[in-house]
Amino acid sequence: MSRDHVVFAAALSDYNSSAVEQAVADLLEECLREEDLIRPGMTVLIKPNMLSDRTPESAVTTHPAILEAAVRFVQRRGAKAVIGDSPPQLRGSIRRFWEKTGFLGVAERTGAELVRFETDGIAEIVSGGYRFHVSQWVTRKADLIVNLPKLKTHNLTLLTGAVKNMFGCLPGGEKTNWHRFALHPDDFARVLVELYRVTRPAITLLDGITAMAGNGPANGEVVHPGVLLASRDGLAVDLAAAAVLGFRPLEIATNRIGVELGLGHAGFERVDVGGKVGTFPLGRYPLPSNRMLRQLPRPLLRFFGKQLWIHPGVDAKKCTGCGICARGCPMGAISMHGLPRFRYDLCIDCWCCAESCPEGAIIVRRSWFARIAT
């Protein structure tokens, strides 16, 4: 197997800065070997997960220790490091996101530049018949991308990792348009794969020291797989990451479609795991409540539609009535009456409301049939 498709793993119990910096450097060196991929004078976009303005302990975003280690690795090779991502919904200034996630501290300590995808120019790129409007940092301003996803479950895509993380290259409301366009999870997964294919990062380093299980990507259960995964092949990382959480790797639609399109190998058993550790933990963590529904054929879902459903709801004790969920809903299915009210006849179960809620107040509601079946 080509070295480009090998997944390198390192085991770490916590985010101790010196241990993390060494592990990240070792993994990135393994990915690069002797290749002069990152050179003096280059500009490297480092793309973390900045889903929400939450602290690192919540496991919602890439941990700043991982980001800082990646920045310093790039800088030691003489390249300029730029940090960028676009959250689905901004509440006030993006500086709040940078501060809460710890990314601002990384920039201040390292001198790396933090950039706003929403204001730094847009470029159109085409893949698979889809036209994407992405930040110019992705297509023109940076010479290559280092992708730093966070290992999490996701109620729409089941897993968010290397492929899903590149959705953040779309500025702000552009993400909403794609949710409105691709209503079924498989259709949305195909959009994600095509976006990944055309923005293809040079290296993916996945933060799985802490991760999110259960009903992620924002309100799940924090777990501790204690692993970093790195590869030149982001799809290979996602195949391995799925197994770490306890999924069958090809039940993840982005993995399956990526393999069908020839972006990776046909099964997890063909993804090599190398590096100093050589193995990584295969977990049995809580998975999304709607996992089973994501496996059902569309005709069957339509047949059982009124009896078998899992929808977003609200935890009244946590909700502050800020209205971010309503403003970010692609279908206009949420209205504010002190607390959010959901029109389930309009809801497409994209879980954008859960992604954007800064209080973690969006919960999972299940029909009686779904409670029995799942």
C-alpha positions in Angstrom: 0.0 0.0 0.0 1.2 3.5 -0.8 2.5 5.5 2.2 0.0 8.2 1.3 -2.9 5.9 2.6 -1.3 4.8 5.9 -2.8 6.1 9.1 -0.3 6.9 11.8 -1.4 6.7 15.4 -0.2 8.0 18.7 -1.6 7.3 22.2 -1.9 10.2 24.7 -3.8 10.3 27.9 -4.1 14.1 28.1 -3.1 17.4 26.5 0.2 17.9 28.3 1.9 20.4 26.1 5.3 18.9 25.7 4.0 15.4 25.1 1.4 16.7 22.5 4.0 18.8 20.7 6.3 15.8 20.3 3.5 13.4 19.3 2.2 15.8 16.7 5.7 16.4 15.3 6.3 12.7 15.1 3.0 12.0 13.3 3.4 14.9 10.8 7.0 13.8 10.1 5.7 10.3 9.4 3.2 11.7 7.0 5.8 13.8 5.2 8.9 11.6 5.4 11.6 13.1 3.3 9.2 15.0 1.0 9.6 18.7 0.8 5.8 19.3 1.0 6.0 22.2 3.5 8.8 24.6 2.5 10.2 28.0 3.5 8.1 30.9 2.2 4.9 28.9 1.8 1.6 29.8 3.4 -0.1 26.9 5.2 -3.8 27.1 6.2 -4.4 25.1 9.3 -8.1 24.3 9.5 -9.3 23.3 13.0 -12.9 22.5 14.0 -14.4 25.7 15.4 -18.0 24.6 15.5 -19.1 26.8 18.5 -17.8 29.2 21.1 -17.2 26.5 23.6 -14.2 25.8 25.9 -11.7 23.0 25.1 -13.0 20.8 27.9 -16.4 20.4 26.1 -14.7 18.4 23.3 -16.7 20.4 20.7 -13.7 22.0 19.0 -10.1 21.0 18.2 -8.1 21.3 21.3 -5.7 24.4 21.3 -2.8 22.2 22.3 -3.1 20.2 19.0 -3.5 23.4 17.0 -0.5 25.0 18.6 1.7 21.9 18.0 0.7 21.9 14.4 1.4 25.6 14.0 4.8 25.3 15.5 5.6 22.3 13.2 4.7 24.4 10.2 6.8 27.3 11.4 9.8 25.2 12.1 9.8 24.3 8.4 10.0 28.0 7.5 6.4 28.4 6.4 3.8 30.9 7.5 0.9 29.4 9.5 -2.6 30.8 9.1 -5.5 29.5 11.2 -9.0 29.6 9.8 -12.5 28.2 10.1 -16.1 29.4 9.8 -18.6 28.4 12.4 -22.2 27.8 11.3 -23.6 30.7 13.3 -21.8 33.7 14.8 -23.1 35.2 18.0 -21.5 38.6 18.1 -17.8 38.9 17.1 -15.8 36.0 15.9 -13.2 37.1 18.5 -15.5 35.5 21.1 -15.1 32.2 19.3 -11.3 32.6 19.1 -11.1 33.4 22.8 -13.4 30.6 24.1 -11.8 27.9 22.0 -8.3 28.9 23.0 -7.3 29.7 19.4 -6.6 33.3 20.1 -4.1 32.3 22.7 -2.4 30.0 20.2 -2.1 32.9 17.7 -0.7 35.2 20.4 1.9 32.7 21.6 3.0 31.6 18.1 2.5 34.7 15.9 0.2 32.7 13.6 -2.5 34.7 11.8 -6.2 34.1 12.5 -8.3 34.8 9.5 -12.0 35.3 8.9 -13.4 33.2 6.0 -16.5 35.4 5.9 -14.6 38.6 5.0 -11.4 37.5 3.2 -12.8 36.8 -0.2 -14.9 34.0 -1.8 -13.9 31.7 -4.7 -16.1 29.3 -6.7 -14.9 25.7 -7.2 -16.7 22.9 -8.9 -16.7 19.2 -8.1 -19.2 16.4 -9.0 -21.5 18.9 -10.6 -21.7 21.0 -7.4 -20.7 24.7 -7.3 -19.2 25.6 -4.0 -18.4 29.1 -2.7 -15.4 28.8 -0.4 -12.9 31.1 1.3 -10.1 32.2 -1.0 -7.7 31.0 1.7 -8.7 27.5 0.6 -8.2 28.0 -3.1 -5.8 30.9 -3.7 -4.2 32.4 -0.7 -2.7 29.3 1.0 -0.3 26.9 -0.7 -1.7 23.9 1.1 -4.1 22.9 3.9 -3.4 21.0 7.1 -6.8 19.6 8.3 -7.3 19.3 12.1 -10.7 17.7 12.8 -12.1 16.8 16.2 -13.3 13.2 16.7 -17.1 13.4 17.3 -20.3 11.7 16.6 -22.9 13.6 14.6 -26.7 13.2 14.5 -26.8 13.9 10.7 -23.6 12.3 9.4 -23.0 9.9 12.3 -19.3 10.8 12.3 -17.6 14.2 11.9 -13.9 13.9 11.0 -11.7 14.8 8.1 -14.3 15.0 5.4 -17.0 16.8 7.4 -14.4 19.3 8.8 -13.9 20.7 5.3 -17.5 21.9 5.3 -16.1 24.8 7.5 -14.4 26.2 4.3 -17.9 27.5 3.3 -18.4 30.9 4.9 -21.3 31.3 7.3 -24.7 31.1 5.6 -23.4 29.2 2.6 -23.6 26.1 4.8 -27.3 26.7 5.3 -27.9 26.7 1.6 -26.4 23.2 1.2 -28.5 21.8 4.0 -31.6 23.1 2.2 -30.4 21.7 -1.1 -29.3 18.2 0.1 -32.2 17.1 2.3 -31.4 13.4 2.8 -28.3 12.4 4.8 -26.9 10.4 1.9 -27.3 13.4 -0.4 -25.6 15.7 2.1 -22.8 13.2 2.5 -22.2 13.2 -1.2 -21.9 17.0 -1.1 -19.4 16.7 1.7 -17.3 14.2 -0.2 -17.2 16.3 -3.3 -16.2 19.4 -1.3 -13.5 17.4 0.4 -12.3 16.1 -3.0 -11.9 19.5 -4.5 -10.4 21.2 -1.4 -8.2 18.1 -0.6 -6.0 18.9 2.4 -2.4 17.8 2.2 -2.4 16.2 5.7 -5.1 15.4 8.2 -4.4 15.2 11.9 -7.4 14.1 14.0 -7.7 15.1 17.6 -9.2 12.1 19.5 -7.5 12.5 22.9 -10.9 13.5 24.1 -13.9 13.0 21.8 -17.6 13.4 21.7 -19.9 10.3 21.7 -23.6 9.9 21.8 -25.7 12.7 20.2 -22.9 14.9 18.9 -21.5 17.1 17.5 -22.2 19.7 20.2 -24.2 18.1 23.0 -22.9 14.6 23.3 -20.9 12.8 26.0 -17.2 13.6 26.4 -15.1 10.5 26.2 -11.4 9.8 26.2 -10.1 7.5 23.4 -6.6 8.9 23.9 -5.6 8.8 20.3 -4.2 11.1 17.6 -4.6 9.9 14.0 -2.7 11.4 11.0 -2.5 10.6 7.3 -2.0 12.2 3.9 -5.4 10.5 3.2 -8.3 12.0 5.1 -10.7 9.3 4.1 -8.4 6.7 5.6 -8.4 8.7 8.8 -12.2 8.7 8.9 -12.3 4.9 8.3 -10.0 4.5 11.3 -11.8 7.1 13.4 -15.2 5.4 12.8 -13.7 2.2 14.3 -12.3 4.1 17.3 -15.8 5.2 18.2 -17.4 1.8 17.6 -19.0 2.3 14.1 -18.6 -0.1 11.2 -16.4 2.1 9.1 -18.6 1.8 5.9 -21.8 2.6 7.7 -20.6 6.2 7.7 -22.1 7.6 4.4 -19.1 9.9 3.7 -16.8 6.9 4.0 -18.9 4.7 1.8 -19.4 7.3 -0.9 -15.7 8.3 -0.7 -14.7 4.7 -1.4 -17.3 4.4 -4.2 -15.7 7.5 -5.8 -12.2 6.0 -5.6 -11.0 8.4 -2.9 -9.9 5.6 -0.6 -9.8 1.9 0.0 -12.8 -0.4 0.1 -12.7 -1.3 3.8 -11.2 -0.6 7.1 -9.1 -3.8 7.0 -7.1 -2.2 4.1 -6.2 0.8 6.1 -2.8 0.3 7.6 -2.0 1.8 11.0 1.7 2.6 11.5 3.9 4.9 13.5 5.5 4.5 16.9 2.5 3.1 18.6 1.3 1.0 15.8 -2.2 0.3 17.2 -5.1 2.4 18.5 -8.1 1.6 20.7 -11.2 0.3 19.1 -14.0 1.7 21.3 -17.6 0.9 22.2 -18.8 4.3 23.0 -22.4 5.6 23.0 -23.5 6.3 19.4 -26.2 8.7 18.0 -29.8 7.8 18.9 -30.7 7.9 15.2 -28.0 5.6 14.0 -30.5 2.9 13.1 -32.7 5.3 11.2 -29.7 6.3 9.1 -29.4 2.7 7.9 -33.0 2.4 6.7 -33.9 2.7 3.0 -35.7 5.9 2.0 -39.0 4.1 1.1 -39.1 2.4 4.5 -38.5 5.7 6.3 -41.3 7.3 4.3 -43.6 4.3 5.2 -42.9 4.6 8.9 -42.5 8.3 8.9 -45.3 9.3 11.3 -44.5 6.6 13.8 -40.7 6.3 13.6 -38.9 9.7 14.1 -36.2 11.4 16.0 -36.3 15.2 16.1 -34.7 18.1 17.9 -36.3 19.5 21.0 -35.3 22.0 23.7 -34.1 21.7 27.3 -36.0 24.6 28.9 -33.6 24.7 31.8 -30.6 25.4 29.6 -32.2 27.5 26.9 -31.7 31.3 27.2 -34.0 32.3 24.4 -31.2 33.8 22.3 -32.8 32.7 19.0 -29.6 31.5 17.3 -31.2 28.1 16.5 -34.1 29.9 14.8 -31.9 32.2 12.7 -29.7 29.2 11.6 -32.5 26.8 10.7 -32.2 26.2 6.9 -36.0 25.4 6.6 -37.4 28.1 8.9 -38.8 25.4 11.1 -38.1 27.1 14.4 -39.9 30.2 15.8 -39.2 31.9 19.1 -41.9 32.3 21.7 -39.6 32.7 24.7 -38.4 29.2 23.9 -38.0 27.8 20.4 -40.9 26.0 18.9 -40.3 23.4 16.2 -42.5 22.8 13.1 -41.7 19.1 12.4 -43.5 19.2 9.1 -40.7 21.5 7.9 -37.8 20.1 9.9 -35.3 18.0 7.9 -33.4 16.8 11.0 -30.1 18.5 9.9 -29.4 19.3 13.5 -28.0 22.8 12.6 -29.9 24.0 15.7 -27.8 21.7 17.9 -24.6 22.6 16.2 -25.1 26.4 16.7 -26.7 26.4 20.2 -24.1 27.9 22.6 -25.9 26.6 25.7 -26.2 22.9 24.6 -30.0 23.3 25.0 -31.0 21.3 21.9 -31.9 17.7 22.9 -33.1 14.6 21.1 -36.8 13.8 21.0 -37.9 10.3 19.9 -41.3 8.8 19.1 -42.4 5.8 21.1 -41.6 3.5 18.2 -38.1 5.0 17.9 -37.6 4.6 21.7 -38.4 0.9 21.3 -36.5 0.4 18.0 -33.4 2.2 19.0 
